[in-house]
Amino acid sequence: MPNDDGDTKLRQLLARLKDHGIEVDDSSRRRSEYSYDASNYRVRPAAVAFPKNVDDVRNVLRACSAAGVPTTARGGGTSMAGNAVGDGLVIDLSRHMTTVETLDASQATVWTDAGVVLGELRAQVEKTTIGKLTFAPDPSSLTRATVGGSIGNDACGNHSVAYGRMTHHVQEVELVTADGAYLRAGRDFLRAVDENDVHSVARAKELLEGLQALAKAHLAVLRKELQTIPRQVSGYHVGHLLPEQGFNVASALAGSEGTCAIVVRAKLGLVQTPLATALLCLGYANTIDSARDVMTILAAKPSAIEGLDVSIVDIMRHRRGAASVESLPDGKAFLLVEFSDDTLQQAAASCEDLVDKLSVDGRVIDHSIVTEPLERAALWRVREDGAGLSSRRIDGVQTWPGWEDSAVAPERLADYLADLLPLVKKYGYTACMYGHFGAGCVHMRLDYDLRSDSGRRVFNDFTREAAKLVVAHGGSLSGEHGDGRARSELLEVMYSQEMMGIFKAFKRLWDPAGVLNPGIIVDPEPFSASLALEGVVAPGPTHDQLTVTPAAATVTSGDRTLLPVASPFVGNTHACIGVGRCRSATGGFMCPSYRATKDEKDSTRGRARVLQELTRTQGSSQDGWSSPEVREALDLCLSCKACSADCPTGVDIAEAKSELIDEHYRGRIRPFTHYSIGWLPQWLPLLTWVAPLANAGTAFRPFRLAGEWLGISARRRLPAFATTGRIRRQVREAGFTANADVLLFIDSFTRAFRPEVVPAAARVLRDVGNSVGCTPDACCGLTWISTGQRDGARKRLTRLIGKFDDGTDRDIVVLEPSCAATIRDEGPKLVGGAAAARVAARVRSFSVAVDEAVEHGWKPTALAPETAVLQTHCHEHAVFGSGAQKRVLKAWGVPNLVESSSCCGVAGNFGFEAEHFDMSMKVAELSVISALAKGDTDALVLTDGFSCAMQVSQIDPGRSSKHLAVALDPDNASGGQ
């Protein structure tokens, strides 16, 4: 709050809420996490509340109303319009209010809490009805957007031409008003949930009479100005109060963005799951041509018409590889058109018929019809992932929302784009464009300059002119994302003064004191206010990218000469734009700690926001690790690096954590684990030399307890060190030759703990048709990186690169995936130069090397198992992808594959640390433990990563896991069995 009186009120409010047993947090770290959503805006809240049930929500709103503290309801925090941030109390419904109640299949409805994630609701509905029913709305944020937030924005998604918006699926809502009344609303009714609740009964009566009078007094303008196009989301949906609309209060509240009441539960309609679908991909010379075919396509009644331009495809190809877009036809703009029918043949026939009809106009230059489910899913990922990836162009320039959600009638889409694209060019912007073209909705991200005064003036002028343009085409400022802070000020461009007065009256009926999400829709904040980038300098090179030359007083980064200005940012955390993919429960590996805790602080986004606030308040990241909020935010980061690949903007929290620890401990005594686990490769030659004694020591309980006190968990099962003699025998057995076709890198962990992998890998590589040699002994410095000892890591990587850069282009096959990832990814970053790039390009993880052999026709000769349980190492997933082992197992002929869905929970030193053991095992419950339970006891368990193997042995000491090399060893007659 802004003054002493406000501070007193806030303290009293928080004390009152805590007396009611409500979880509320006003810590600096928590406020940083909730200062942003996925928009351009930053508004620092006073505190955040996490209600567990409806009674908590009622108590929160009563207390806030009494104290005059504004409240903002929040679900997944994925708003692109700035309607999920506020300066009072933020109420996060996604933490606890996540119950999906019993589904009524006969009525095709389900009651659900507001905090339920749409994707999880859909999965539960499909599982319960055995695939017969599903929940239709599917925005690109499906895996983290919540029911309440989606009702608030009136969201829809890719299939809106068939299923419409959330408005069309919300049958009833239960809501809490600003003064704590608990009401239920639907078609032709608004009443108290509990008839004995005197206050709620009276409030329902008052609201019902007021809403009826409001609609009756403005029948003509409501009919004229509202519901004129499929995606008219801007403003309040007061037209649903008309008699012919059935006086539907629930629908009228959809799209109200939490400004009228807080939806706590909803009764949602379900739809029949399509029996068969086919996807038609159409290639065009440009986006306007694709838009001109929309009406012809709509007449064929498809279930989806999605558009995207070539910039999205190029970004997808750049970030995800050429294979990710290989099914697209030729073109510079594309439409994805889906047909559903009773059979695949009928759906495919609809695609073919449409191609024939479109050929008459001749705008389509190429097409493809896709019926295979995996290929179809891959094409949809181009649209869905590409939209998020477009936040950063190939050249590294960030793009932003702001004018990302305009909509017109589908028949006017081409003409609108023909005017909009020149307007974008006029203001010097470039656009990454996609959208729900079948509904006339255009999404685009623009390369605004929101940091400088001049850049914000241009942004202001462009946005006002763009608003006038879409209105001139009979369109809506918002077609899906809502008005929020981005568009509310512009509503007067779109609506008459009478309609604006109706909106204000509607808001006052529900929220007379104006405490619910103020500044949104009614009495708006300026759209150029509270911009997150205002006053924030552009990110420069990080410490690792800089080489300071004192004599010249310059800084070099690659081939460029830069001014000697240190970046105030931590790693690349400035790249986070709040998309929230890290809050997904499925798909990809990130973020394992968030999946275990469901707490925003443990998401990649939450951590990035805390670090962004750190640099905003301190001006740099120096001594950031000393900050309690930074330590709290990063404490449960496993440094798995999954975010570097799975985050649409590539935020790498592992790198940020390493840099912060490095900065903090320079010249200071470090924790014991930094010298023990962090320097472990340095100790291993000695420990293997005295292996029997070392193994006895690690099993001796007093030593284990002493280790616990020093930070190494006594509960963690420790590996047995191989003797030096055994290591030498295994290396001799590998039969390495000079001047070989490929080189095998024996990392410290494989050498010390799993030396049997070495000869097995050599035999597999020879079976492929290669002669096999061995690299010189070296260390990649991985454990130094994970413990924030970056100078030590740099020295080791420099030494390794010097030894490996032998003037050849021979593949270097690395047995430990995390070491392969370190050389490939960290070598060029920490060391830099042409040699580091050359060595990185030669590095392959073992599974990648074998996958390439399979692609060239090789097939494993060992006997394939019936079932395999696969735990892909996180670092391999992040740097090389997680498809190699799956492709190898498929080529091998493994009929049943069970995949672990995320990090195993050990992740290098994290799982061995005493303070993190419990979290390590909780993470495992959601990944490898679940996978092991699904696989039978005779299944082959594959763990190429040493840490993954240690977790399996922790979970089931009697169950062994194998490196892929051992499983494929041609000398092993039983193969994976």
Secondary structure by P-SEA (a helix, b strand, c coil): cccaaaaaaaaaaaaaaaaabbbbbccaaaaaaaccccccbbbbbcbbbbbccaaaaaaaaaaaaaacbbbbbbccccccccccccccbbbbccccccccccccccccbbbbcccccaaaaaaaaaaaacccccccccccccccccaaaaaaaccccccccccccccccccbbbbcccccccccccccccccccccaaaaaaaaaaaaaaaaaaaaacaaaaacccccccccccccccccccccccccccccccccccccccccccbbbbbccccbbbbbbbbcccaaaaaaaaaaaaaacccbbbbbcaaaaaaaaaacccccccccccccbbbbbbbbcccaaaaaaaaaaaaaaaccccccccccccccaaaaaaaaaaaaaaaaacccccccccccccccbbbccccaaaaaaaaaaaaaaaacccccccccccccbbbbccccccccaaaaaaaaaaaaaaaaaaaaacccccccccccccccccccccccaaaaaaaaaaaaaacccccccccccccccccccccccccccccccccccccccccccccccccccccccccccccccccccccccccccccccccccccccccccccaaaaaaaaaaaaaaacccccccccaaaaaaaccccccccccccccccccaaaaaaaaaaaaacccccccccccccccccaaaaaaaaaaaaaaaaacaaaaaaaaaaccccccbbbbbbcaaaaaaaaaaacccccccbbbbbccccccccaaaaaaaaaaaaaaccbbbbccccccaaaaaaacaaaaaaaaaaaaaaaaccccccbbbbccaaaaaaaacccccccccaaaaaaaaacccaaaaaaaaaaaccccccccccbbbbbccccccccccccaaaaaaaaacccbbbbcccccccccccccccccaaaaaaaaaacaaaaaaacccccbbbbccaaaaaaaaaacccbbbbccccccccccccccc
